Amino acid sequence: MNICFSASRLMKASEVRQLCEEMRNNPDMVMSLESAAKEKLYKRLEFRQKEKAAS
């Protein structure tokens, strides 16, 4: 599984390593974050499709 993190601030390498380690050791957290991100993405796509249909 490929995971891409984006941050709103610059992070130290130690912070990135710690975050990656937490994700590796807790796959349930990764699954919950992934499902939340997918849900947001699908809502955005639905909204765009409705806008295009209304135009």
KELO-581952 format. One line per field, with one value per atom (N, C-alpha, C): residue number from 1; residue in three letters; atom name; x, y, z. Coordinates in steps of 0.05 Angstrom, whole numbers. Layout:
BEGIN
seq	c(NUM,...)
type	c(Ala,...)
atom	c(CA,...)
c1	c(X,...)
c2	c(Y,...)
c3	c(Z,...)
end
This chain:
BEGIN
seq	c(1,1,1,2,2,2,3,3,3,4,4,4,5,5,5,6,6,6,7,7,7,8,8,8,9,9,9,10,10,10,11,11,11,12,12,12,13,13,13,14,14,14,15,15,15,16,16,16,17,17,17,18,18,18,19,19,19,20,20,20,21,21,21,22,22,22,23,23,23,24,24,24,25,25,25,26,26,26,27,27,27,28,28,28,29,29,29,30,30,30,31,31,31,32,32,32,33,33,33,34,34,34,35,35,35,36,36,36,37,37,37,38,38,38,39,39,39,40,40,40,41,41,41,42,42,42,43,43,43,44,44,44,45,45,45,46,46,46,47,47,47,48,48,48,49,49,49,50,50,50,51,51,51,52,52,52,53,53,53,54,54,54,55,55,55)
type	c(Met,Met,Met,Asn,Asn,Asn,Ile,Ile,Ile,Cys,Cys,Cys,Phe,Phe,Phe,Ser,Ser,Ser,Ala,Ala,Ala,Ser,Ser,Ser,Arg,Arg,Arg,Leu,Leu,Leu,Met,Met,Met,Lys,Lys,Lys,Ala,Ala,Ala,Ser,Ser,Ser,Glu,Glu,Glu,Val,Val,Val,Arg,Arg,Arg,Gln,Gln,Gln,Leu,Leu,Leu,Cys,Cys,Cys,Glu,Glu,Glu,Glu,Glu,Glu,Met,Met,Met,Arg,Arg,Arg,Asn,Asn,Asn,Asn,Asn,Asn,Pro,Pro,Pro,Asp,Asp,Asp,Met,Met,Met,Val,Val,Val,Met,Met,Met,Ser,Ser,Ser,Leu,Leu,Leu,Glu,Glu,Glu,Ser,Ser,Ser,Ala,Ala,Ala,Ala,Ala,Ala,Lys,Lys,Lys,Glu,Glu,Glu,Lys,Lys,Lys,Leu,Leu,Leu,Tyr,Tyr,Tyr,Lys,Lys,Lys,Arg,Arg,Arg,Leu,Leu,Leu,Glu,Glu,Glu,Phe,Phe,Phe,Arg,Arg,Arg,Gln,Gln,Gln,Lys,Lys,Lys,Glu,Glu,Glu,Lys,Lys,Lys,Ala,Ala,Ala,Ala,Ala,Ala,Ser,Ser,Ser)
atom	c(N,CA,C,N,CA,C,N,CA,C,N,CA,C,N,CA,C,N,CA,C,N,CA,C,N,CA,C,N,CA,C,N,CA,C,N,CA,C,N,CA,C,N,CA,C,N,CA,C,N,CA,C,N,CA,C,N,CA,C,N,CA,C,N,CA,C,N,CA,C,N,CA,C,N,CA,C,N,CA,C,N,CA,C,N,CA,C,N,CA,C,N,CA,C,N,CA,C,N,CA,C,N,CA,C,N,CA,C,N,CA,C,N,CA,C,N,CA,C,N,CA,C,N,CA,C,N,CA,C,N,CA,C,N,CA,C,N,CA,C,N,CA,C,N,CA,C,N,CA,C,N,CA,C,N,CA,C,N,CA,C,N,CA,C,N,CA,C,N,CA,C,N,CA,C,N,CA,C,N,CA,C,N,CA,C,N,CA,C,N,CA,C)
c1	c(17,0,18,13,28,12,26,13,28,14,27,17,36,29,34,17,23,20,35,35,31,18,14,37,56,80,104,127,151,155,164,168,198,207,234,234,257,260,252,258,251,221,206,177,165,177,167,172,196,202,183,177,159,131,122,95,94,115,115,115,130,131,104,91,64,45,46,29,35,61,68,59,60,53,23,8,-21,-36,-40,-54,-83,-96,-123,-126,-106,-106,-104,-87,-83,-110,-123,-149,-170,-171,-191,-185,-159,-152,-157,-152,-156,-186,-203,-232,-243,-233,-241,-233,-209,-199,-215,-221,-237,-265,-277,-304,-304,-284,-282,-279,-262,-257,-283,-297,-322,-343,-344,-363,-356,-330,-322,-329,-324,-330,-360,-376,-405,-414,-402,-410,-403,-379,-371,-389,-397,-415,-442,-452,-478,-476,-453,-449,-449,-435,-434,-461,-477,-503,-522,-518,-536,-529,-505,-496,-509)
c2	c(-23,0,25,43,68,90,104,126,151,172,198,217,228,247,275,293,321,336,357,372,401,414,443,459,444,457,439,451,435,418,394,376,368,363,353,323,314,286,267,274,257,255,277,277,259,260,244,214,208,180,170,186,178,174,191,188,162,157,133,108,109,86,80,102,99,86,95,84,55,48,20,2,11,-5,-6,11,12,13,-9,-9,-1,-4,5,35,49,78,87,72,78,74,52,46,67,76,96,123,131,155,153,130,126,128,115,116,144,159,187,204,200,215,208,182,174,186,186,198,227,242,271,274,257,259,253,232,225,247,260,282,305,311,333,326,301,293,294,286,287,316,334,362,374,367,377,367,341,330,343,350,363,391,405,432,431,411,409,403,386,379,403,420,443,465,465,486,484)
c3	c(0,0,0,-18,-19,-5,12,27,22,17,12,34,48,69,59,66,61,87,90,115,109,128,125,136,148,159,153,154,151,176,172,195,196,220,223,215,207,199,221,246,268,271,266,267,245,222,199,206,216,223,244,264,286,275,257,245,229,213,196,214,235,254,266,274,286,266,241,220,215,214,209,231,256,279,285,272,277,250,237,211,213,237,240,237,247,245,215,201,172,157,164,150,156,181,188,175,174,160,130,119,90,84,100,94,97,117,120,96,87,64,39,35,12,13,37,40,32,41,34,3,-8,-37,-53,-45,-59,-56,-33,-30,-48,-51,-69,-98,-106,-133,-138,-119,-123,-126,-110,-111,-138,-149,-175,-197,-195,-215,-215,-191,-189,-200,-196,-207,-238,-249,-278,-290,-276,-285,-284,-265,-262,-282,-292,-311,-338)
end
